[in-house]
Amino acid sequence: MCPRLLTFVIFTGAALAQPATRPSVRQAAPAGGSIFSQVDDMLRALSDITGWRVQRTVPAEILSKDNFAKMVEEGVKDAETDKQTHAAEVALKMFGLVPPDFNLAQESGDLIAEQAAAFYDYKKKRLFVLDSTKNDNEQLLALAHELAHALADQQHPLRKFIGDADGDEQSTARQAVIEGQATWLSWAYLSKKAGKRAEVPRGLLDRLAEGAGATGDDFPVFSQAPLYIRESLTFPYTEGMRFQDAVYRELGPAAFERVFRNPPRSTQHVLHPQTYLAARMPTMPALPRLEATAGKEARHFRILADGDVGEFDYGVLLRQYIGETEGREAAGHWRGGVYRLYEHKQAKYFVLAHSSEWDSPEAARTFFELYQRVLRAKWKKLEIATSSPGQVTGLGDNGRFSLRLEGATVHSIEGIQSPERVR
């Protein structure tokens, strides 16, 4: 739908670190006192697992938490004046995924500063482990994760890989490839080092996915962040790891190359790897015409942003307002989604239009009915003007809305102000 937390550019050319996940595999501290003494051995082991040739060594160093915080702060300052970041923040608020006073740039920076353990800079081809990552096992895991990034970068330049994404859904799916594969490989490396198979056991995979993201009193930013922001942060690691595991179990070592040469096209591909393996492509439903709801006032709007709305987006939205089981089940029938954010040129208010296609008319009707519940829950007031089996119109917090069911597609426009209010 809009730039997710880890594709939201705070570092120009930097891949951010995995969330601090507590290792359950015990490893001895590196001999000689320096974790970086294991870099070459780690690279060789990762090369054995993936079949990728190590083309060059990777410089690595410890970075102080204070210096890292300064880097994040500089990124936040740039992001706060970025038009794309502003549009993304407005879209999140219009959908009801974050509260009205939410600051996307600042919150993202605070989360990254709190959660990061290490990162690989794919402009400088250098990796950094933060000095705040004190536990020997965590340092080892973080180093393996970032070396997996470095090895992948030597085969498929990561900056280009992300830059070639066409739209928000592809960008998020490619981020899941990058982070999910590195997460999977870091744990496969530990397993190989312990004399076991170089893979991630199913039980461990589930425990890692359930425990991603550092929480509790020591991590107040993540613990208090809106559901969408928390899951945007962890999605590339948790679901990306599950995706990599599923493709690996289907294709073996060829999976490492496959997901880069033929990357997933949507968050649905990542959430349901069978749709990726079956090459089921997402659809692009047509957006509702603004003129149909705004009338002549439509000429006073400009397009502020547009993009995709994926299964991940609708899934979080429905789970937030409807419930975990019902929301996840309904979102699983997604086939495609798009949105457009308009801004009134004179009055400076926003209108959100979005359309979603589902795998059957029945699934579309389910979403049509559930989304009415979302509207009631996300707004303080909702007044119904007209209601029929195929369309509902009325007035909400942001202005007039129209929700329409058309076969397997649901169209929504929200936020139209009356000309009298605009003047």
N, C-alpha and C positions, 0 to 999 in steps of 0.2 A: 504494500500500500504506500508506504513512505519509507525513507531511509531508516533502517533498523539501527539499533545501538552500535553494533560492531561494523556496519558498513557506513555509518555516519562518520564523516572524516574529521577526526580530531588530530590524528597524525597523518601528515601527507606522506604516503608511502610506507606506513608502518602497519604490520599485522599485530594486533594486540594479543595479550597473553590469555591463557585459559583461566577460568575461574579457579579459585583455590579449593581444589578437591582433595580431601584427606586420603593419602595412599593407604591401601590395606595390604600391600606387599612390602615386606621389610627388606631393606637393602643396607649393606654396610656403608659407612661413610667413605668417600673417596680416599684412596691411599695418597699420602703426600700432602694432605690438607687442602688441596685445591680441587674443586669440583671440575674445573676446566681441563684437568689432566686426562679426563675421560672422553673428551670431545672426539678425538680420532677413532677410538674404539667404538663409541656410540654411532658415529657416521657409518663405519664399516658394518656394524650390526644392522642398522636401518637399511643399508644398501642390500644386505643379504635378504632381508624380509621383503623389500619392494622390488628387487631386481634392477633398481636404478643405480647407475654408476656415479660415484663421487667424483665430481669434476674439479673441486678445489676445497681447501680447508676453509673453515668458517671462524673468523675472529669472534671472540666472546669476552665479555667483561661483566663485572658487578657494577650495577648502577645504584646510586643512593636513592632512597625513597624521596628525599627532598628534591633532588634534581629531576626525578621523574614527575613529581608534583608540579614543578615549574613548567615542564614540557606540556603537561595536561592543561595547566592554566593558560598558557599561550594559545593552545588549540581552542579552548573555550572562548577566549576573546575573539578569535577569528570567526568561530562558528556563530557567535551571538549577532554578528553583523551580516551573516550569510543569508541570502534570500531563500535558498533552498531549505535551510534549517528552519527559518521562520514559517515557511509554507507547511513543512512537515509537522511542526508543532501545532499549527492551526488545524490541520487535518485530524490529528490525534484528538484534539479537543472536540471537534465537530462530531467525530464518531463516538465520543464518550469514553475513550480509552485512557485518558488522563484528565485530571481535574483542571478547571479553568485557570488556576494560578500556576500551572506547571511550567517550568523553564527547561526546555529540552536540552539546550547546550550545557547549562550549568549542571543539571542532574546527570547527564551523560558523563561529564568530566568527573564529577564526584564519584560516580559508580566505578569508572575505570581506575581512578586513583586508589579506590578502596579495594578493588577486587584483583587487580593485576598482580601476577607473580613474576612474569618475564615477558619479553616481546622480541620479535625478529624484525629488524628494519630492512625491508626489501629494496630500499634505495641504496643504503650503505652496505648491504650484504653482511650485516653484523648483528649478533644477538646479544641481549642484555638480560641478566637475571637480577632482580631487585634485592637489595641487601636486607629488606624486611622479610624475605622468604628464608627464615632461619632454619627450619627443620631440614636435616640432611636428605631425607626421603623426598620432601617437597622440592628441594633444589634439583635433585636428580631427575624427578619427573618433569619439572619445568624445563630443564635443559634438554631432555630428550624430545619434548614437545616442540621446542623452538628449532632444534636441529632437524626435526622432521619437516618443518617449514622450509628451512634452508635447503635441504635435499630436494624437496619438491620444486623450489624456486630455481634450482639448477636445471631442472628438466622442463618446467613450464613456468616462465616468469610470472610471478604472482600478481605483480602490478598490472600487467597486460591482461591476465586472466580475469581479474575483477573489472578492469576497465572495459573489457569487451562485452560485459553483460548488457543485455537489452531490456532495461526496465527493472523495477524494484524486486519483483519475484525472482528473476534470474540472478540479480545481485545477491539476494539473501541465500538462494540455493548454492551459489558458488562460494559464498562465505562458509556455508555448512560443509562443503567439500574440503576447503582449506583447513578449517578448524577441526572438523570431525575426523578427517584422516590423521591429522597430527595427534589428536587425543587418542585415537585407536592405536596408532603406532607407538606412542610413548608407553602405553600399558603392555602392548605386545613385546616391546623391547625388554621391559622388566620381567615378563614371563620367560622370554628367551634367555635372559641373563641368569635366571633362577634354574635353568636347565629344563624348562618345560616348552611346550609348543609356542611358537611365536604368534599368538593370537590372544584375543580377549575372551575368557570364559563367559558363557551366557549369564551366569549368576552375578559375576563381577560387573558385567555390562549394565545390568539392571540397577545394581547398587550405585554405580557411578552416575547414571542418569538421574536417579532419584535424589542424589546428594549434591548435585552441581550447584555452584553459587554459595559463597561463604555467607552464613546467616548468623543471627544471634546478636547479643549486645555489643560484640566487638565489630560488627558490620552493620551499623544502623542505616546506612544509605540503601543498601540492597534490601534489607528487611522491611523498610518502610516504603519502598518504591511501588508504584502501581503495577498490577499484574502484567500488563503488556510490556512494560519496561524490563521487569525481571526476566520474563520469558524471552524477550528479544535478546537479552544478554546471554542467556544460557542455550538458546536454540541451536546456534551453530555447533556447539560442543556436544550437547546431549543427543539431539536428533541427528546431527551430522555424524556422530560416532556410531549410532545405531544404523544409519544409512550405509556407512562404509562397511560395517560388519556384515550387513545383509548382502551387499554386492560382492564382498570378499567370499562369503560362503557359497555364493552362486558361481563366481568366476575364478576364484583362487587369486594368486598373485597378479593376474591380469587386471584385477579390479583397480589397482592403484593408478595405472595408466588410463584405464577406461573412463574414470570419473572426471579426468582432466580433459581428455580428448573429446568426450561426449558428455558434457556436464548436465546435471539435472536442470530442468527449465522452470521449476516451480517449487514452492514449499511442499506441495502435495507429493511431488516426486521424492522429497526427502522424508516426509512423514510416512509414506507408503511406498517403499522401494519397488514393490511389484509393478506400480504404475510407471516407474522409470524404466525397469527392465522390459516392460511391454511397450515402451515408447508411446504412452498415452499423453498427447499434447494438450495443454490448457487451451481453452477457448477465449475469445475476446468479444463479449457481448456489447451491443451498441448502447451508448449512454442515452438516458432520456433527454429530450429536447428542453432546454431551459425556457424557451418561448411558451411551451405548453402550460407551464405553471406561472411564470413571471409576466407573460404577455409582452406588451411594448417595452416594459421596464428592462427586458433582457438585453437591449442594446446598450445599457449603461454598465454592463459587467465586463470584466476582463478575466481571462484565465490565469489563475495564480499558480496552479500546479495540476498535474494529472499523472496517473500511473495505475499500477495493478493493486487489486485487493485479493489476497490469496487465502488458501485454507487456513494457514496460520493466523491471519488477521481475524477472519470470521470466527475461527475456533476460539480465540482468546475472548473476543467480544461476547460470544454466546455463553461461554463458561463464566465470564464475569457477571453477567446479568441474569442468566437463566439457570446455570448449574453445570457441574462438571460432566456428568454422564450424558445428559440430554444435549448439552452444547457440543461436546466432542462428537457425538453420534451424528448430529445434524450437519456439522461442518465437514464431516468425511464424505458427504455427497457433492461437494463443490466440484465444479468443472471449469469455472473461469470467473474473473471479476475485474472490474475497472472502476476508477473514480476520477472525478474532476472537481477541483476547488475553484470557485469563482470569487472575485472581490468586486463589490460595487464601486465604481470609479469615484463617485462623489461622496456617498455616505460611508464608505470604507467598512461595510459589513460583509460577511462571508456567506456563501451558499455552497452546500455540499451535494453533489450528485454522484450516485454510484449504482452500478448494475451488477448482478451476479447471476451466473448460469449454473444450474444444478443437473444432476444426472437423470432426473425424471421430473415430470410435472408434479408428482406426489412430493418429491423432496423439495421442490421449489415452493409448494404450498406450505410445507412444514416451516421453511425458513420465513415465508411471508407472515405466518402467524407468530412465529417466535420473535421476529424483528419488531412486531407491534409491541410485544412485551418489553423488548429492549428500549423502545422509545419511551414507554411509560416509566421505566426504571431509571433511565439516564437523565430525564427531564424532571424538574420540580412540578411542572404543570403540563397537561396535555388535554386539549379540547378537540373532540371529534366533530368534524363538520359533516362529512358524508362517509358512509360505510356500505360496502357491498362485498360479495365473495371475491371480487377481483381488484378492488381499489379502496383505499382508505385515505381521506384527506383531513386536515385539521390544523391546529395551531399548537406549537410547542414553545419551549424557552427561546429558541432562536428565530422564531417566525413561523410562517406557513410551511407545511410539508405535504408531500404526496407520495404514497406508497402504492405501487401497482404490480399485480401479478399477471404475467403474460406467458402462458405455456410453461416452459422450464426456466423462465427468467423472471427476476424480481428487480424492479426499478425503484429508486428512491431519490427524491429531491427534498432538501431540508434547509430552511433558513430564509425563505423569501419574506421580505418585509413589504408591507403595503406602501404604495406611493405616498400616502398621507404621512406615515411615520417617517419615511425617508426625508421628506421636506421639513 
